[in-house]
């Protein structure tokens, strides 16, 4: 479980509910009921929500993301 606090003060808590087929993938639900796939890469991670098309990348610049295994999340 982890939480993200947005600059506007909103906060979401993400709770793990499943594992992916590979080691760096797992699945989370947020406090609003959204379901997210988390993919880790080199200490950073990306979250994607298939239902609404949202994606976010944590602890990585856009330039770094575009050259990483998370490029599909940051190039939308």
Secondary structure, DSSP 8 states (H G I E B T S, - for coil): -EEEE-TTS-EEEEEEEEE-SSTTEEEEEETTS-EEEEEEETTEEEEE-TTT--EEEES--HHHHHTSTTHHHH--
